C-alpha cells in the first residue's frame, strides 16, 4: 500500500479514536479499546472506508505501537498507544 494512504489512515484514526470517538459513533470500552469491526464500520459510515488489511498494515508499521499486533488481538484495537 502507498505510504501516503497509510499516513492518511493513521492520522484519521488518531484524531477520531483519541480525541473525538463520539464524533464518528465509537463507544470505547474500559481501557480505551474498540472492536476492529466497530472501528471499520464507523469509519465507513463517515465516508472514510478502511479495509482490515489496511488497518493491519498501519498497526504493524506504527513504531509507537506498544500493543499486541492486530493478528494477536484481532477483536480489539486500543484507542491509545498506537498510531
DOKE-326513 format. One record per residue: residue number from 1; chain; x, y, z of N, C-alpha, C in turn. Coordinates in Angstrom, 1 decimal. Each point is the difference from the previous one (the first is absolute). Example, Ala and Ser with C-alpha at 12.3 -4.5 7.8 and 13.67 -1.06 7.14 Angstrom:
[atom 1 "A" [13.2 -5.7 7.8] [-0.9 1.2 0.0] [0.9 1.2 0.0]]
[atom 2 "A" [-0.4 1.1 -0.7] [0.9 1.1 0.0] [-0.8 1.1 0.8]]
end
This chain:
[atom 1 "A" [0.8 -1.2 0.0] [-0.8 1.2 0.0] [0.9 1.2 0.0]]
[atom 2 "A" [-0.5 1.1 -0.6] [0.8 1.2 -0.1] [0.1 0.7 1.3]]
[atom 3 "A" [1.2 0.5 0.3] [0.2 0.6 1.3] [-0.9 1.2 0.3]]
[atom 4 "A" [-0.4 0.8 -1.0] [-0.9 1.1 0.3] [-1.4 -0.5 0.4]]
[atom 5 "A" [-0.4 -1.1 -0.5] [-1.3 -0.6 0.5] [0.1 -0.4 1.5]]
[atom 6 "A" [1.2 -0.6 0.3] [0.2 -0.4 1.4] [0.0 1.2 0.9]]
[atom 7 "A" [0.6 1.0 -0.4] [0.1 1.3 0.8] [-1.4 0.5 0.2]]
[atom 8 "A" [-0.8 0.1 -1.1] [-1.4 0.5 0.2] [-0.8 -0.8 0.9]]
[atom 9 "A" [0.1 -1.3 -0.1] [-0.7 -0.9 0.9] [0.4 0.2 1.5]]
[atom 10 "A" [1.3 0.0 0.2] [0.6 0.2 1.3] [-0.5 1.3 0.6]]
[atom 11 "A" [0.1 1.1 -0.7] [-0.5 1.3 0.5] [-1.5 0.0 0.3]]
[atom 12 "A" [-0.7 -0.6 -0.9] [-1.5 0.0 0.2] [-0.3 -0.8 1.3]]
[atom 13 "A" [0.6 -1.1 0.1] [-0.3 -0.9 1.2] [0.5 0.7 1.3]]
[atom 14 "A" [1.1 0.6 -0.1] [0.6 0.7 1.2] [-1.0 1.1 0.5]]
[atom 15 "A" [-0.4 0.8 -1.0] [-0.9 1.1 0.4] [-1.4 -0.5 0.6]]
[atom 16 "A" [-0.6 -1.0 -0.7] [-1.3 -0.4 0.4] [0.0 -1.0 1.2]]
[atom 17 "A" [1.0 -0.8 0.1] [0.0 -0.9 1.1] [0.5 0.6 1.3]]
[atom 18 "A" [1.0 0.9 -0.1] [0.5 0.6 1.2] [-0.8 1.3 0.5]]
[atom 19 "A" [-0.4 0.8 -1.0] [-0.5 1.3 0.4] [-1.6 0.1 -0.2]]
[atom 20 "A" [-0.6 -0.7 -0.9] [-1.4 0.2 -0.2] [-0.7 -1.3 -0.5]]
[atom 21 "A" [0.1 -1.1 0.8] [-0.6 -1.2 -0.5] [-1.5 0.1 -0.2]]
[atom 22 "A" [-0.6 0.7 0.8] [-1.5 0.2 -0.1] [-0.4 0.7 -1.3]]
[atom 23 "A" [0.9 0.7 -0.5] [-0.3 0.8 -1.3] [-0.3 -1.0 -1.1]]
[atom 24 "A" [0.7 -1.2 0.0] [-0.3 -1.0 -1.0] [-0.8 -1.2 0.5]]
[atom 25 "A" [-0.5 0.2 1.2] [-0.9 -1.0 0.6] [0.7 -1.2 0.7]]
[atom 26 "A" [1.2 0.2 0.5] [0.7 -1.1 0.7] [-0.3 0.1 1.5]]
[atom 27 "A" [-0.2 -1.1 0.5] [-0.2 -0.2 1.5] [1.2 -0.7 0.5]]
[atom 28 "A" [0.8 0.6 0.8] [1.2 -0.6 0.5] [-0.3 -0.9 1.1]]
[atom 29 "A" [0.7 -1.1 0.1] [-0.1 -1.0 1.1] [1.0 0.4 1.1]]
[atom 30 "A" [-0.1 -0.6 1.2] [1.0 0.3 1.0] [1.4 -0.2 -0.5]]
[atom 31 "A" [0.8 0.9 0.4] [1.4 0.0 -0.5] [0.2 0.7 -1.3]]
[atom 32 "A" [-1.1 0.5 -0.6] [0.1 0.7 -1.3] [0.0 -0.9 -1.2]]
[atom 33 "A" [-0.5 -1.2 0.1] [0.0 -0.9 -1.1] [-1.3 0.1 -0.8]]
[atom 34 "A" [0.1 -0.3 -1.3] [-1.1 -0.1 -0.9] [0.2 -1.2 -0.9]]
[atom 35 "A" [-1.1 -0.6 -0.4] [0.1 -1.2 -0.8] [0.4 0.4 -1.4]]
[atom 36 "A" [0.8 -0.8 -0.7] [0.4 0.3 -1.4] [-1.2 0.2 -0.8]]
[atom 37 "A" [-0.9 -0.9 0.1] [-1.2 0.1 -0.9] [-0.8 1.3 0.3]]
[atom 38 "A" [-0.1 0.4 1.2] [-0.7 1.2 0.3] [0.8 1.2 -0.5]]
[atom 39 "A" [1.3 0.0 0.1] [0.8 1.0 -0.6] [-0.1 0.2 -1.5]]
[atom 40 "A" [0.0 -1.2 -0.7] [-0.1 0.1 -1.4] [-1.3 0.4 -0.5]]
[atom 41 "A" [-1.1 -0.4 0.7] [-1.4 0.4 -0.4] [-0.1 1.5 0.3]]
[atom 42 "A" [0.4 0.5 1.1] [-0.1 1.4 0.3] [0.7 0.8 -1.1]]
[atom 43 "A" [1.2 -0.4 -0.4] [0.8 0.8 -1.0] [-0.8 0.0 -1.3]]
[atom 44 "A" [-0.5 -1.2 -0.4] [-0.8 -0.1 -1.2] [-1.2 0.9 0.0]]
[atom 45 "A" [-0.7 0.0 1.1] [-1.2 0.8 0.1] [0.3 1.5 -0.2]]
[atom 46 "A" [1.2 0.4 0.4] [0.4 1.4 -0.1] [0.9 0.3 -1.2]]
[atom 47 "A" [-0.2 -0.9 -1.1] [0.6 0.3 -1.3] [1.5 -0.1 0.0]]
[atom 48 "A" [0.6 -0.8 0.9] [1.4 -0.3 0.0] [0.2 -1.5 0.2]]
[atom 49 "A" [-0.2 -0.7 -1.1] [0.0 -1.4 0.0] [1.4 -0.5 0.1]]
[atom 50 "A" [0.2 -0.9 1.0] [1.3 -0.7 0.3] [-0.3 -1.5 0.0]]
[atom 51 "A" [0.9 -0.7 -0.8] [-0.1 -1.4 0.0] [0.9 -0.6 1.2]]
[atom 52 "A" [-0.4 -1.2 0.4] [0.7 -0.6 1.1] [1.5 -0.2 -0.3]]
[atom 53 "A" [0.3 -0.3 -1.2] [1.4 -0.2 -0.4] [0.8 1.3 0.1]]
[atom 54 "A" [-0.7 1.1 -0.3] [0.6 1.3 0.2] [0.3 0.4 1.4]]
[atom 55 "A" [-1.0 -0.3 0.9] [0.1 0.2 1.4] [1.2 -0.8 0.5]]
[atom 56 "A" [0.1 -1.3 -0.4] [1.0 -0.8 0.4] [1.4 0.5 -0.3]]
[atom 57 "A" [0.1 0.5 -1.3] [1.3 0.6 -0.4] [0.4 1.2 0.8]]
[atom 58 "A" [-1.0 0.9 0.2] [0.2 1.2 0.8] [0.5 -0.4 1.4]]
[atom 59 "A" [-0.7 -0.9 0.6] [0.4 -0.4 1.4] [1.4 -0.6 0.0]]
[atom 60 "A" [0.3 -0.9 -1.0] [1.3 -0.7 0.0] [1.1 1.0 -0.3]]
[atom 61 "A" [-0.2 1.1 -0.7] [1.0 0.9 -0.4] [0.2 1.2 1.0]]
[atom 62 "A" [-0.9 0.0 0.9] [0.1 1.1 1.0] [1.0 -0.3 1.0]]
[atom 63 "A" [1.0 0.9 0.1] [1.1 -0.3 1.0] [-0.4 0.3 1.4]]
[atom 64 "A" [-1.0 0.8 0.2] [-0.5 0.3 1.3] [-0.8 -1.1 0.6]]
[atom 65 "A" [-0.3 -1.1 -0.7] [-0.9 -1.0 0.4] [0.6 -0.9 1.1]]
[atom 66 "A" [-0.6 0.2 1.2] [0.5 -0.8 1.1] [-1.0 -1.1 0.3]]
[atom 67 "A" [-1.0 -0.2 -0.8] [-1.1 -1.0 0.2] [0.3 -1.2 -0.9]]
[atom 68 "A" [-0.7 -1.1 0.3] [0.2 -1.2 -0.9] [-0.4 0.4 -1.4]]
[atom 69 "A" [0.6 -0.7 -1.0] [-0.4 0.2 -1.3] [-1.4 -0.4 -0.3]]
[atom 70 "A" [-0.6 0.5 -1.1] [-1.4 -0.3 -0.3] [-0.2 -1.5 -0.2]]
[atom 71 "A" [1.0 -0.7 -0.4] [-0.1 -1.5 -0.2] [-0.1 -0.7 1.4]]
[atom 72 "A" [0.6 0.6 1.0] [-0.1 -0.6 1.3] [-1.3 0.4 0.8]]
[atom 73 "A" [-0.5 1.2 -0.3] [-1.2 0.5 0.6] [-1.0 0.5 -1.0]]
[atom 74 "A" [-0.5 -0.9 -0.8] [-0.8 0.4 -1.2] [-1.3 0.7 0.4]]
[atom 75 "A" [-0.5 -0.3 1.2] [-1.3 0.5 0.4] [0.0 1.5 0.4]]
[atom 76 "A" [1.1 0.4 0.6] [0.0 1.4 0.5] [1.2 0.8 -0.4]]
[atom 77 "A" [-0.1 1.3 0.0] [1.0 0.9 -0.3] [0.0 1.0 1.1]]
[atom 78 "A" [1.2 0.3 0.6] [0.0 1.0 1.1] [-0.2 1.4 -0.6]]
[atom 79 "A" [-0.6 0.9 0.7] [-0.1 1.3 -0.5] [1.1 0.9 0.4]]
[atom 80 "A" [0.9 -0.5 0.8] [1.2 0.7 0.4] [1.2 -0.9 -0.2]]
[atom 81 "A" [1.1 0.6 -0.3] [1.3 -0.8 -0.1] [0.3 -0.5 -1.3]]
[atom 82 "A" [-0.9 0.2 -1.0] [0.4 -0.4 -1.4] [-0.4 1.1 -0.9]]
[atom 83 "A" [0.6 0.0 -1.1] [-0.3 1.0 -1.1] [0.4 1.3 0.4]]
end
